[in-house]
Amino acid sequence: MSYEILEERAFTVAGIFARVSNATPELIGDLWRRFLTMGGAQAIEGRRNDSVYCIYCEYEGDFNAPYTVVIGCAVDGDVRVAKGMKKVQIAAGRFAVLRATGELPMGVFEAWSEAWATPLDRLYDADFDRYGVDGVVTVHVGVR
């Protein structure tokens, strides 16, 4: 799988969250089920559009260490979030972008497997998946 390096502008995402690790992938699946059960993008007040983001942030180390996952939508930076939700700022910067193909969630997992196997100079600040309203899913890995 190939990737391209893109410059992304800063943006803010609000959504539900959990502390996870790659040793406990079922927790990410549980978070997705919770997000969809609560109404998906429609449950995020103040969202800019219906694209959904899965943010990976607050890394304790590399991708094998615990990190926080936030599933939600882009919002204005000053929006108030509901109880049980978290707001995270994604800094502007360079990202290796891979396009997920195939059935979800396997296509996203395969894109991440490719990212992990590729010698990227990762930042481990914030990475994200973007589930566009057009049906395109992209994986964005922060790089130097």
Secondary structure, DSSP 8 states (H G I E B T S, - for coil): ---EEEEE--EEEEEEEEEE-TT-HHHHHHHHHHHHHTTGGGGSTTBSSS-EEEEEE--SSSTTS-EEEEEEEEE-TT----TTEEEEEE-SEEEEEEEE-SSTTHHHHHHHHHHHHS---B--SEEEEEE-TTS-EEEEEEE-
